Amino acid sequence: MTTKLHEPLLVVEDSNEDFRMLQRLMRRMAVQNPIYRCTNGDEVLDLLYQEGNHEKSSVGIKPSVILLDLNLPGIDGRDILERLKQDTCFKEIPIVVFTTSSNPKDIELCYQKGANGYLVKPMDAQELQKTIQAFVAYWLEANTPPV
């Protein structure tokens, strides 16, 4: 299996602990993709639209996939999902929701707004590792995005 080494992954996660665990697991899996992190919805929009702190950045990023937490400070994940899926520049980027919520209403709402996947964060470390392995295997290795 070939890893798409240079395609960036955008992780939207406000919890430092959850992000460190995700990084640790991806490092063990030898994920080589650059990982960008945003901790709130406003940062996501600033990064992708090159506004705020990213306004003068000469290099915009277009992630190959966005791993999105739902419950974020400021603009929450549901609103980010809806906004990006309505924007012709970003609607083709796969967005995988990664959240503690297993509420069927959240799952249904996210798919209605265009989520490409929905992963519930397991509390158990081994189950979390399996979930991250499945994410990496599919979205970073097997999936072929539109050109």
Salt bridges, closest charged atoms under 4 A:
GLU13 OE1 - LYS121 NZ 2.61
ASP18 OD2 - LYS121 NZ 3.18
ASP69 OD2 - LYS121 NZ 3.88
ASP76 OD2 - ARG78 NH1 2.70
GLU82 OE1 - LYS113 NZ 2.99
ASP106 OD1 - ARG78 NH2 3.26
GLU127 OE2 - LYS130 NZ 3.47
